Structure formats: structure tokens, C-alpha cells
């Protein structure tokens, strides 16, 4: 019986502590939880790079072969198409993690409106604006990358055909290269938005009185 009473008291205490939390405390918790939600996003980066390197190797092998080696080219093209499928799966996992992060961060808006200190509220509003810019930048990056994969698929479908014209292949390779130029631009914008958010986050933490070690900077 004593254990049951003790457990009930602990639940009540936790509820009281939560109720007494300041908006700043709640925003801090939301931001940290947002970062946790993006762990799966980070996990996709290394395997994505490895697949990109492998696909480049397959592409180079195909370009080195003459059209008389059609059987070998077709096999390499199938391997490359499978590679693109794997990258699209990783991209889906990235998107899911970002969506979860976005959903978590949306909770911050209510807490920001509760901040009484005008200067601190303005910093929080700027933080909110920067994170939304970051999410938008990722959407553009995701769309650009999917477009790049689609253009690459056209290349590997083309090289499998016996009646392939070199002129058509060159045009498609050019289209693919342009698609990945857009990926690079979008990636730079996303990274820049992430850096700005992380800097603003630390400024907000310091202004709110949270003691954050520089080793915790992302």
C-alpha cells in the first residue's frame, strides 16, 4: 500500500513540475526533442554517400564499354537502377524523420506566445522563423534529389536499348547533370539554414539562462 501511495505522489509531483515549467523551459525541451526526432535523418547520410559513389562507378563502367557489350551494359544498368531504388528508400526515411521533427517543433509556437520578456520572445520568434525556413529548404532539397534520381533512371533505361542514339544519351546526361546542380544549390541552402538555426538556438539558450557547453553545439 505504501508503494502505491508513493507512486501516486511521484505522479502528482511530476505533473506539478510540468505545470510550473516556464515557456522557456518547454521550448528548450521541444527543441531538444526535435533534434532527437532527426537522428534517423542523420543515419541516412553515410549510406546515401556510399550508394552515390557506387552508382558513379557503375556509370563510368557503362561509359567505358562499347555498344557491342550490350549484355554487360544491361546488367550494369540494372545494378544502377537498383542503386537508385535504394537511395529513394533512404530519402523516404529522411523525409519521415524531418516530418516528425517538424511536427514536434510546431509545439513551440504556443509556448513562444507565453513568453513575457519582449526581447526573449523576439529571439524565440526568430528561432521559429529560422526553423521553418530550414524545413522549407529541406523540402526543396528532397524534391530536387528525387528529380535527379528520375533523370538518372532515364539514362540507365536508355543504355539498355540496342537502338540507342549517342545524341539522345548525351542530352539525357546533360539533363541529369543540371538536375544535380539544383541538388547542390538546395543542399547549400539547407546547410546554411541549419547553421543559422543552430547559432540562433544557442543565443536563445543563453538569453534564457540555460548553461550550454560549447561541446553541445551541433
Order of alpha helices (4+ residues) and beta strands (2+ residues): alpha-alpha-alpha-alpha-alpha-alpha-alpha
